[in-house]
Amino acid sequence: MSYRQGVVLRVHRHTDVADDIAVQIRAGALPAGTRLPTHRALAAEYGIAVATATKVYRVLTDAGLVIGEPGRGTFVRDLSGFAGIEPQRRTSAERIADLSFNQPLAPVQSEQLRQALRDLAAGGDLAALLMQEPPGGRSRGQAAVATYLLGHGIDVAPDAVVLTAGGQQGLDAVLGAVTAPGSLVAVDALTYPGIKLAAAARRLELAPIPVDASGMDLAYLDRLCARRRVSALYCTPTLHNPLGFVLSGGDRRKLARVARRHDLAVIEDAVYAFLEPGRAPVATLAPERTFYVGSLSKSLAPGIRFGFVVTPRNRREALIRALRTGSWGTSTIATELATRWLTDGTAERLEVLRRKDARRRQDLARTELAGLGYHGHPNSYIGWLPLPEEARSDVIAHQLADEGILVSTADAFATTKSVPNAIRLALATPPEADLVRALREIRGHVGRHLPARQVV
């Protein structure tokens, strides 16, 4: 008999069984969060081999219908679209507290933009703003970034700076410069979703490196590189997304040694590094092989779309070629705004505001979610919340979306088939009062799945 009660199926292929279960999932007969039979029990239910049952669950997993967790079982996924790497961002709720994406802004910024646009319109060569920026930017913008980076521990010549239309474009261009289709790129087992998207588009293989709250397992990385040819390592040493850790100085030096030993290109994501100043970038420890990818999206404004890559001199031309085959260059208006704000002190003042804001919001999250296993670096805009076994992350995400609260599920960040049952919270976007209300809703939803004695 099939898993569907009362229906006898004669099945010979794993696709027949997978199709039968898929029909039940899509029809709602197997609701989201349902724990499916073990491989052995499914085999007995359908009269198939255990190996065939394993193929059934592989097909359903690849179709996005189920998710398997070693030691816990296989569960039906929520199909509402509020989980995964590209979740919906709209709900029917009147008020949305978006904790799925960080868009930090300060009240003063609207007036700053208005004044900057007035200044642009009132003086200078407006016709120049209608001309195309060259790939990598012009010397004035590169010099502004190089001067800015001095305050972040990086001393490079302006021509080592390549300007990009945001951090994601910089990341993609670096991959284009240092890899070929089929190349192996090492990443944390939980990592920024943008690297997953870029790697998939370029047909790269990602090698997950075990990671915990203190950082990447560098010994594992060393062993992997001894066995296989790894072209590049993508890492976020300062304020990791999604786990929030800051790699220790010793581990940064060890990372640089491993990279040199195995001739790895290092892609250092520094988009959030401004929130934790004073940490030596990996780019200063292995400058000949490290691409330092930065952006003003989190420190100035996400809509500016202005980023940069500090590039090893012998790789600059390859990076410029990669940019030329993409979007060519940055927006002239965005570049002019960013250059003005970098040189007149606006960027530095906003970074100070952001650091204070991040600490306040992280304090709120740690207070409101105390006792639930939540953790986040004190200076980070990001938090990580493991869920009780009975609370499925995709189901929780759907329930919260119905309340007008958007969160990210762990599968958006996972590079392994084994996905933690957890959600990531981006704390920067909503007003603080809305953030507190959202955090209390999250506590309520998660708390229902905890023993009464654990709910404070």
Buried (B, 14 or more C-beta within 10 A) or exposed (E): EBBBEEEEBEBEEBEBBBBBBBEBBEEEEBEBBBBBBBBEEBBEBBBBEEEBBBBBBBBBBEEEBBBBBEEEBBBBBBBBBBBBBEBBEEBEBEEBBBBBEBBBBBEEBEEBBEEBEEEBEEEEEEEEBEEEBBBBBBEEBBBBBBEBBEEBBBEBEBBBBBBBBBBBBBBBBBBBBBBEEEBBBBBBBBBBBBBBBBBEEBEBBBBBBEBEEEBBBBEBBBEBBEEEEBBBBBBBBBBBBBBBBBBEEEBBBBBBBBBBEBEBBBBBBBBBBBBBEEBBBBBBBBBEBBBBBBBBBBBBBBEBBBBBBBBBEEBBEBBBBBBBEBBEBBBBBBBBBBBBBBBEEBBBBBBEBBBEBBBEBBEBBBEBBEEBBBBBBEBBBBBBBBBBEEBBBBBBBBBBBEBBBBBBBBBBBBBEEEBBBBBBBBBBBBEEEBBBBBBEBBBEBBBEBBEEEEBE
